[in-house]
Amino acid sequence: MADSDEATHGSTLQRPDSGGEHGPRPARGAVIEIVEKGRATDDTTAGSLIVPDEIRINGQPLLSPRECPVKVHEMQLDDSSLVCVTLTLLARRVSVRAEHDHDTPPTHNT
């Protein structure tokens, strides 16, 4: 899949009619980085190994439990193959709601 191609599975947003308009954009794949912080690889045997200790999605470092490893699924080397990654993240808050509803729970008078 070329960088300019966009997966729209699960998205109901449509591309604006003209290139100059501002508006909703279709969903895009995330940039996922699984990195070992603070070093670069080299040509030695030990230096060529990477021991990841940080996960970033779109540049934002996130927490993941040690007992839930990151899984990068099998890929086919052709133009139609997508990379799928499964991760378990620790959430500070989870919100399941309609987009335009308020993000705070309703108050109840007793």
Buried (B, 14 or more C-beta within 10 A) or exposed (E): EEEEEBEEEEEEEEEEEEEEEEEEEBEEEEEBBBEEEEEEEEEEEEEEEEEEEBBBBEEEEEEBEEEEEEEEEEEEEEEEEEEEBEBBEEEEEEEEEEEEEEEEEEEEEE
